[in-house]
Amino acid sequence: MKKLVSVLLALSVSFFLANFCFAAEHPGTAHEHPGKTHAAEHPGEQAMLSAGQIIQGIKGHIARVTKESGGVFPIHDTKENKHLKLKLVKVHEDKVSYIKKDDAYFACTDFITDDGKTKYDVDFWMKEGKDGKLEVYMTKIHKQDGKPRFTYKDDEIVEVK
């Protein structure tokens, strides 16, 4: 019995520590999904946007770019050095986060090529502009057909080789 307890304790500690050692799928803290904060509670800090506001902002950005581009979302695939024409499948409403060190927001999306053959997971980073609206400042292909191109460690991008 003593041996079983020791093994279970060792496994529990290992599992707990592994969460801190390995890279994450998305930036921001998993427990730090955006929720409205009040500037009065955090003097000197701007109020964080809610997850709903981030989702609305990214959907608006994608819709605007898609409309301006004739019904497709254009993105350059730097790995394969080609221009893609994508169609939005969905915004992962459970995968939005606040990145404190950058005072920025993050959203994860799924797209498919206009011919329907290839699926892309595209990540977006946004900041509030002077007008209070979210502005996308970085867009990056995270996965192609489920195969990751990078991951995150301490909110920094780590390329997958």
CYANA upper distance limits for C-alpha pairs under 8 A (distance plus 0.5 A):
  1 MET  CA      5 VAL  CA      6.82
  2 LYS  CA      6 SER  CA      6.74
  3 LYS  CA      7 VAL  CA      6.69
  4 LEU  CA      8 LEU  CA      6.62
  5 VAL  CA      9 LEU  CA      6.52
  6 SER  CA     10 ALA  CA      6.59
  7 VAL  CA     11 LEU  CA      6.65
  8 LEU  CA     12 SER  CA      6.60
  9 LEU  CA     13 VAL  CA      6.68
 10 ALA  CA     14 SER  CA      6.56
 11 LEU  CA     15 PHE  CA      6.55
 12 SER  CA     16 PHE  CA      6.65
 13 VAL  CA     17 LEU  CA      6.64
 14 SER  CA     18 ALA  CA      6.47
 15 PHE  CA     19 ASN  CA      7.16
 16 PHE  CA     20 PHE  CA      7.92
 17 LEU  CA     21 CYS  CA      7.00
 18 ALA  CA     22 PHE  CA      6.64
 22 PHE  CA    153 LYS  CA      7.80
 23 ALA  CA    151 THR  CA      6.74
 23 ALA  CA    152 TYR  CA      5.73
 23 ALA  CA    153 LYS  CA      5.07
 23 ALA  CA    154 ASP  CA      8.18
 24 ALA  CA    151 THR  CA      6.61
 24 ALA  CA    152 TYR  CA      5.51
 24 ALA  CA    153 LYS  CA      6.57
 25 GLU  CA    151 THR  CA      6.00
 25 GLU  CA    152 TYR  CA      6.61
 26 HIS  CA     95 LYS  CA      8.20
 26 HIS  CA    151 THR  CA      7.55
 26 HIS  CA    152 TYR  CA      6.62
 26 HIS  CA    155 ASP  CA      8.22
 27 PRO  CA     97 SER  CA      7.77
 27 PRO  CA     99 ILE  CA      7.28
 27 PRO  CA    106 PHE  CA      7.77
 27 PRO  CA    152 TYR  CA      6.52
 27 PRO  CA    153 LYS  CA      8.32
 27 PRO  CA    154 ASP  CA      7.95
 27 PRO  CA    155 ASP  CA      5.12
 27 PRO  CA    156 GLU  CA      7.95
 28 GLY  CA     32 GLU  CA      7.28
 28 GLY  CA     33 HIS  CA      8.27
 28 GLY  CA     97 SER  CA      5.99
 28 GLY  CA     98 TYR  CA      6.06
 28 GLY  CA     99 ILE  CA      5.15
 28 GLY  CA    100 LYS  CA      7.82
 28 GLY  CA    106 PHE  CA      8.24
 28 GLY  CA    155 ASP  CA      6.62
 29 THR  CA     33 HIS  CA      7.63
 29 THR  CA     97 SER  CA      7.72
 29 THR  CA     98 TYR  CA      8.11
 29 THR  CA     99 ILE  CA      8.03
 30 ALA  CA     97 SER  CA      8.20
 32 GLU  CA     97 SER  CA      7.07
 32 GLU  CA     98 TYR  CA      7.17
 33 HIS  CA     51 ALA  CA      7.55
 33 HIS  CA     96 VAL  CA      6.96
 33 HIS  CA     97 SER  CA      5.14
 33 HIS  CA     98 TYR  CA      6.74
 34 PRO  CA     48 MET  CA      7.13
 34 PRO  CA     49 LEU  CA      6.79
 34 PRO  CA     50 SER  CA      5.63
 34 PRO  CA     51 ALA  CA      5.72
 34 PRO  CA     96 VAL  CA      7.82
 34 PRO  CA     97 SER  CA      6.06
 34 PRO  CA     98 TYR  CA      6.10
 35 GLY  CA     48 MET  CA      7.08
 35 GLY  CA     49 LEU  CA      6.83
 35 GLY  CA     50 SER  CA      4.92
 35 GLY  CA     51 ALA  CA      6.78
 36 LYS  CA     47 ALA  CA      7.07
 36 LYS  CA     48 MET  CA      5.84
 36 LYS  CA     49 LEU  CA      5.97
 36 LYS  CA     50 SER  CA      5.50
 37 THR  CA     41 GLU  CA      7.92
 37 THR  CA     47 ALA  CA      5.64
 37 THR  CA     48 MET  CA      5.99
 37 THR  CA     49 LEU  CA      8.21
 38 HIS  CA     42 HIS  CA      7.27
 38 HIS  CA     46 GLN  CA      8.37
 38 HIS  CA     47 ALA  CA      5.78
 38 HIS  CA     48 MET  CA      8.23
 39 ALA  CA     43 PRO  CA      6.23
 39 ALA  CA     44 GLY  CA      7.70
 39 ALA  CA     45 GLU  CA      6.40
 39 ALA  CA     46 GLN  CA      6.16
 39 ALA  CA     47 ALA  CA      5.64
 42 HIS  CA     46 GLN  CA      8.44
 48 MET  CA     98 TYR  CA      8.38
 49 LEU  CA     53 GLN  CA      6.51
 49 LEU  CA     54 ILE  CA      7.21
 50 SER  CA     54 ILE  CA      6.95
 51 ALA  CA     55 ILE  CA      6.64
 51 ALA  CA     93 GLU  CA      8.19
 51 ALA  CA     96 VAL  CA      6.88
 51 ALA  CA     97 SER  CA      7.95
 52 GLY  CA     56 GLN  CA      6.55
 53 GLN  CA     57 GLY  CA      6.53
 54 ILE  CA     58 ILE  CA      6.70
 54 ILE  CA     96 VAL  CA      7.74
 54 ILE  CA    105 TYR  CA      7.75
 54 ILE  CA    106 PHE  CA      8.49
 54 ILE  CA    107 ALA  CA      8.01
 54 ILE  CA    134 LEU  CA      8.09
 55 ILE  CA     59 LYS  CA      6.55
 55 ILE  CA     91 VAL  CA      7.87
 55 ILE  CA     93 GLU  CA      7.07
 55 ILE  CA     96 VAL  CA      8.03
 55 ILE  CA    107 ALA  CA      7.88
 56 GLN  CA     60 GLY  CA      6.51
 57 GLY  CA     61 HIS  CA      6.70
 57 GLY  CA    133 LYS  CA      7.99
 57 GLY  CA    134 LEU  CA      6.32
 58 ILE  CA     62 ILE  CA      6.64
 58 ILE  CA    107 ALA  CA      7.75
 58 ILE  CA    124 PHE  CA      8.36
 58 ILE  CA    134 LEU  CA      8.38
 58 ILE  CA    136 VAL  CA      8.42
 59 LYS  CA     63 ALA  CA      6.52
 59 LYS  CA     91 VAL  CA      7.93
 60 GLY  CA     64 ARG  CA      6.56
 61 HIS  CA     65 VAL  CA      6.69
 61 HIS  CA    135 GLU  CA      8.47
 61 HIS  CA    136 VAL  CA      8.12
 62 ILE  CA     66 THR  CA      6.41
 62 ILE  CA     73 PHE  CA      7.56
 62 ILE  CA     88 LEU  CA      8.45
 63 ALA  CA     67 LYS  CA      6.52
 64 ARG  CA     68 GLU  CA      6.69
 65 VAL  CA     69 SER  CA      6.59
 65 VAL  CA     73 PHE  CA      6.78
 65 VAL  CA     74 PRO  CA      8.50
 66 THR  CA     70 GLY  CA      6.90
 66 THR  CA     71 GLY  CA      5.47
 66 THR  CA     72 VAL  CA      5.35
 66 THR  CA     73 PHE  CA      5.23
 66 THR  CA     74 PRO  CA      8.14
 67 LYS  CA     71 GLY  CA      5.84
 67 LYS  CA     72 VAL  CA      7.90
 69 SER  CA     73 PHE  CA      7.14
 69 SER  CA     74 PRO  CA      7.64
 71 GLY  CA     87 LYS  CA      8.27
 72 VAL  CA     85 LYS  CA      5.91
 72 VAL  CA     86 LEU  CA      5.83
 72 VAL  CA     87 LYS  CA      6.00
 72 VAL  CA    114 ASP  CA      7.72
 73 PHE  CA     84 LEU  CA      8.42
 73 PHE  CA     85 LYS  CA      6.04
 73 PHE  CA     86 LEU  CA      5.32
 73 PHE  CA     87 LYS  CA      6.51
 73 PHE  CA     88 LEU  CA      8.11
 74 PRO  CA     83 HIS  CA      7.45
 74 PRO  CA     84 LEU  CA      6.10
 74 PRO  CA     85 LYS  CA      5.24
 74 PRO  CA     86 LEU  CA      6.69
 75 ILE  CA     83 HIS  CA      6.41
 75 ILE  CA     84 LEU  CA      5.84
 75 ILE  CA     85 LYS  CA      7.26
 75 ILE  CA     86 LEU  CA      8.14
 76 HIS  CA     81 ASN  CA      7.50
 76 HIS  CA     82 LYS  CA      6.34
 76 HIS  CA     83 HIS  CA      4.92
 76 HIS  CA     84 LEU  CA      6.47
 77 ASP  CA     81 ASN  CA      5.89
 77 ASP  CA     82 LYS  CA      5.80
 77 ASP  CA     83 HIS  CA      6.49
 77 ASP  CA     84 LEU  CA      7.25
 77 ASP  CA    141 ILE  CA      7.70
 78 THR  CA     82 LYS  CA      7.44
 84 LEU  CA    113 THR  CA      7.56
 85 LYS  CA    113 THR  CA      6.41
 85 LYS  CA    114 ASP  CA      6.35
 86 LEU  CA    111 PHE  CA      6.40
 86 LEU  CA    112 ILE  CA      5.95
 86 LEU  CA    113 THR  CA      4.96
 86 LEU  CA    114 ASP  CA      5.87
 87 LYS  CA    111 PHE  CA      5.86
 87 LYS  CA    112 ILE  CA      5.89
 87 LYS  CA    113 THR  CA      6.67
 87 LYS  CA    114 ASP  CA      6.48
 88 LEU  CA    109 THR  CA      8.19
 88 LEU  CA    110 ASP  CA      6.80
 88 LEU  CA    111 PHE  CA      4.98
 88 LEU  CA    112 ILE  CA      7.13
 89 VAL  CA    109 THR  CA      8.18
 89 VAL  CA    110 ASP  CA      5.84
 89 VAL  CA    111 PHE  CA      5.51
 89 VAL  CA    112 ILE  CA      7.17
 90 LYS  CA    109 THR  CA      6.29
 90 LYS  CA    110 ASP  CA      5.81
 90 LYS  CA    111 PHE  CA      7.57
 91 VAL  CA    107 ALA  CA      7.99
 91 VAL  CA    108 CYS  CA      6.73
 91 VAL  CA    109 THR  CA      4.84
 91 VAL  CA    110 ASP  CA      6.89
 92 HIS  CA     96 VAL  CA      7.81
 92 HIS  CA    107 ALA  CA      7.70
 92 HIS  CA    108 CYS  CA      6.04
 92 HIS  CA    109 THR  CA      6.01
 92 HIS  CA    110 ASP  CA      8.07
 93 GLU  CA    107 ALA  CA      8.41
 93 GLU  CA    108 CYS  CA      8.50
 95 LYS  CA    106 PHE  CA      8.46
 95 LYS  CA    107 ALA  CA      6.60
 95 LYS  CA    108 CYS  CA      6.37
 96 VAL  CA    105 TYR  CA      7.75
 96 VAL  CA    106 PHE  CA      5.86
 96 VAL  CA    107 ALA  CA      5.02
 96 VAL  CA    108 CYS  CA      7.17
 97 SER  CA    105 TYR  CA      6.23
 97 SER  CA    106 PHE  CA      5.70
 97 SER  CA    107 ALA  CA      7.34
 98 TYR  CA    103 ASP  CA      7.72
 98 TYR  CA    104 ALA  CA      6.45
 98 TYR  CA    105 TYR  CA      5.07
 98 TYR  CA    106 PHE  CA      6.82
 99 ILE  CA    103 ASP  CA      6.27
 99 ILE  CA    104 ALA  CA      5.70
 99 ILE  CA    105 TYR  CA      6.30
 99 ILE  CA    106 PHE  CA      7.71
 99 ILE  CA    155 ASP  CA      7.91
100 LYS  CA    104 ALA  CA      7.22
103 ASP  CA    127 LYS  CA      7.67
104 ALA  CA    125 TRP  CA      7.29
104 ALA  CA    126 MET  CA      6.18
104 ALA  CA    127 LYS  CA      5.36
104 ALA  CA    128 GLU  CA      8.16
105 TYR  CA    125 TRP  CA      6.22
105 TYR  CA    126 MET  CA      5.57
105 TYR  CA    127 LYS  CA      6.68
106 PHE  CA    123 ASP  CA      7.79
106 PHE  CA    124 PHE  CA      6.25
106 PHE  CA    125 TRP  CA      5.19
106 PHE  CA    126 MET  CA      6.76
107 ALA  CA    123 ASP  CA      6.45
107 ALA  CA    124 PHE  CA      5.81
107 ALA  CA    125 TRP  CA      7.18
108 CYS  CA    121 ASP  CA      7.56
108 CYS  CA    122 VAL  CA      6.63
108 CYS  CA    123 ASP  CA      5.17
108 CYS  CA    124 PHE  CA      6.93
109 THR  CA    121 ASP  CA      6.16
109 THR  CA    122 VAL  CA      5.80
109 THR  CA    123 ASP  CA      6.73
109 THR  CA    124 PHE  CA      8.50
110 ASP  CA    119 LYS  CA      7.66
110 ASP  CA    120 TYR  CA      6.32
110 ASP  CA    121 ASP  CA      5.13
110 ASP  CA    122 VAL  CA      6.70
111 PHE  CA    119 LYS  CA      6.35
111 PHE  CA    120 TYR  CA      5.62
111 PHE  CA    121 ASP  CA      6.78
111 PHE  CA    122 VAL  CA      7.62
112 ILE  CA    116 GLY  CA      6.26
112 ILE  CA    117 LYS  CA      7.67
112 ILE  CA    118 THR  CA      6.13
112 ILE  CA    119 LYS  CA      4.89
112 ILE  CA    120 TYR  CA      6.40
113 THR  CA    117 LYS  CA      6.66
113 THR  CA    118 THR  CA      5.98
113 THR  CA    119 LYS  CA      7.05
113 THR  CA    120 TYR  CA      8.33
118 THR  CA    144 GLN  CA      7.72
118 THR  CA    145 ASP  CA      6.65
119 LYS  CA    144 GLN  CA      6.40
119 LYS  CA    145 ASP  CA      5.39
119 LYS  CA    146 GLY  CA      8.06
120 TYR  CA    141 ILE  CA      7.27
120 TYR  CA    142 HIS  CA      7.94
120 TYR  CA    143 LYS  CA      6.11
120 TYR  CA    144 GLN  CA      5.18
120 TYR  CA    145 ASP  CA      6.57
120 TYR  CA    146 GLY  CA      8.05
121 ASP  CA    141 ILE  CA      6.57
121 ASP  CA    142 HIS  CA      5.88
121 ASP  CA    143 LYS  CA      5.36
121 ASP  CA    144 GLN  CA      7.01
121 ASP  CA    146 GLY  CA      8.11
122 VAL  CA    139 THR  CA      7.46
122 VAL  CA    140 LYS  CA      6.23
122 VAL  CA    141 ILE  CA      4.97
122 VAL  CA    142 HIS  CA      5.90
122 VAL  CA    143 LYS  CA      7.56
123 ASP  CA    139 THR  CA      6.23
123 ASP  CA    140 LYS  CA      5.85
123 ASP  CA    141 ILE  CA      6.76
123 ASP  CA    142 HIS  CA      6.67
124 PHE  CA    136 VAL  CA      7.16
124 PHE  CA    137 TYR  CA      8.30
124 PHE  CA    138 MET  CA      6.37
124 PHE  CA    139 THR  CA      5.12
124 PHE  CA    140 LYS  CA      7.16
125 TRP  CA    136 VAL  CA      6.23
125 TRP  CA    137 TYR  CA      6.42
125 TRP  CA    138 MET  CA      5.66
125 TRP  CA    139 THR  CA      6.97
126 MET  CA    134 LEU  CA      6.43
126 MET  CA    135 GLU  CA      5.76
126 MET  CA    136 VAL  CA      4.76
126 MET  CA    137 TYR  CA      6.12
126 MET  CA    138 MET  CA      7.67
127 LYS  CA    134 LEU  CA      5.89
127 LYS  CA    135 GLU  CA      5.93
127 LYS  CA    136 VAL  CA      7.12
127 LYS  CA    137 TYR  CA      7.65
128 GLU  CA    132 GLY  CA      5.90
128 GLU  CA    133 LYS  CA      5.88
128 GLU  CA    134 LEU  CA      4.91
128 GLU  CA    135 GLU  CA      6.53
129 GLY  CA    133 LYS  CA      5.99
129 GLY  CA    134 LEU  CA      6.47
129 GLY  CA    135 GLU  CA      6.55
141 ILE  CA    149 ARG  CA      8.03
142 HIS  CA    148 PRO  CA      6.29
142 HIS  CA    149 ARG  CA      6.04
142 HIS  CA    150 PHE  CA      6.65
142 HIS  CA    151 THR  CA      8.32
143 LYS  CA    147 LYS  CA      5.60
143 LYS  CA    148 PRO  CA      4.72
143 LYS  CA    149 ARG  CA      6.10
143 LYS  CA    150 PHE  CA      8.30
144 GLN  CA    148 PRO  CA      7.18
144 GLN  CA    149 ARG  CA      8.14
148 PRO  CA    160 VAL  CA      7.45
149 ARG  CA    159 GLU  CA      6.60
149 ARG  CA    160 VAL  CA      5.70
149 ARG  CA    161 LYS  CA      8.13
150 PHE  CA    157 ILE  CA      6.91
150 PHE  CA    158 VAL  CA      5.87
150 PHE  CA    159 GLU  CA      4.64
150 PHE  CA    160 VAL  CA      5.20
151 THR  CA    157 ILE  CA      6.35
151 THR  CA    158 VAL  CA      5.78
151 THR  CA    159 GLU  CA      7.00
151 THR  CA    160 VAL  CA      7.43
152 TYR  CA    156 GLU  CA      5.78
152 TYR  CA    157 ILE  CA      5.23
152 TYR  CA    158 VAL  CA      6.09
153 LYS  CA    157 ILE  CA      7.11
153 LYS  CA    158 VAL  CA      7.19
